[in-house]
Amino acid sequence: MRKLVMAVNAGSSSIKFKLYEIKNERVILSGIVDRIGHNDAIFKMNFNGEERKAILPVKNHEIGVDLILEKLVEFKIVESIEEIQGVGHRIVQGGKYFQDSAVLNKDTEDKIEALIPLAPLHNAAHLVGFRAFKKALPKLGNVAVFDTAFHQTMEEQDFLYPIPYEYYQKHDIRRYGAHGTSHKYLAEEAAKLMSEVKHPRVITCHIGSGSSLCAVNDGVCVATSMGLTPLGGVMMGTRTGDIDPSVMFFACQEEGKDVKEMYQIFNKKSGLLGISGVSNDTRDIEDAALKGNKRAILAQKMFARRVADFIGQYFVRLGGADMIVFSAGIGENAPIYRKLIVDQIKEALGVEIDEELNSKVRGKLAVLSTPKSKIRVSVIPTDEELMILRDTVRLLNLK
Ligand code: AMP
């Protein structure tokens, strides 16, 4: 019998899933149940290069999970559900409790629940997803893989905000970071690309619709750009990233809006979208920039500068760097952004990339730096689900 693991990312109205064979880390299928709670929910599954799609009512996550399991058998993707040995769940917020992934028992569940105020939409939905799988497959082990766990190694002076200390003591207000599963994966893959470097210092740039950077010293996170929530750090598709906190006060006052409304604007209407006025998608912005749209050009420049500023900061923080990694939607697929970012750092850090190669690399592993470059620069497609698989196998002792 084959041994399989399901990697799950449950949202408030969706369940994304990927089924892996443990032995060779092969993806058997991937899919999504979307618009859960509606009569026209969407079920999609990709396997063997084919896509199956159905529109049907899916009242809740439990029905969504039953549907996934039913379809696996119906389409003979598994011989029996018994082939599934464990389920790994992406959990956005692990707070101060989790430095590593954890087996989902009562204690883990209670802590994820207690962390709901720090990630209201995400953690609540992850729990609904976990409980649905637990109900459908009660004998199976489940593992929680936290986006924040990798960043728990930061020192106090890195994760604390200079606000009254009691706010940290009373409310746990501090930097947690995000995309930790991705940064960990990227740092590990970067280390493999330079196996001769004993203690690699890596700056990982996970830049997509949400973006964050991480400084990784010998596999350990020392700093990351996202903060208490994914609003902090570099400018993003629709999010501000770091700004002077008084902008909140002043913008509310001038626009006659309350803090909640402005918070939504900082999350949903700012960043590349807010500056360009065109889109949050770099492809649309690139098209507009090529036609001479000044605000689109400005948005590109602002984004590149903010990423470059963090690279500079982390170069200092790590006492140098052996590799800069570009990943996620923009980092993997948008050569113009990689070029604009490298242009900002090349003089100070002695970085040089092969521009022709850069212009051709989309969605695949590549080393862009020339032999002359003082820091290697690479593109590494991220794979958070693979990390979920690996942690599920490790923590449930599956072989
Ligand atoms: P992510 O959140 O990592 O999936 O990144 C999605 C973002 O990457 C999109 O909003 C675009 O701004 C950007 N992007 C640029 N080129 C591509 C591409 N070819 N495919 C997907 N995303 C792209």
Residues whose N, C-alpha, C, O or C-beta is under 5 A from the ligand:
A	BS01	AMP	G208 S209 G210 N280 D281 T282 R283 A328 G329 I330 N333 A334
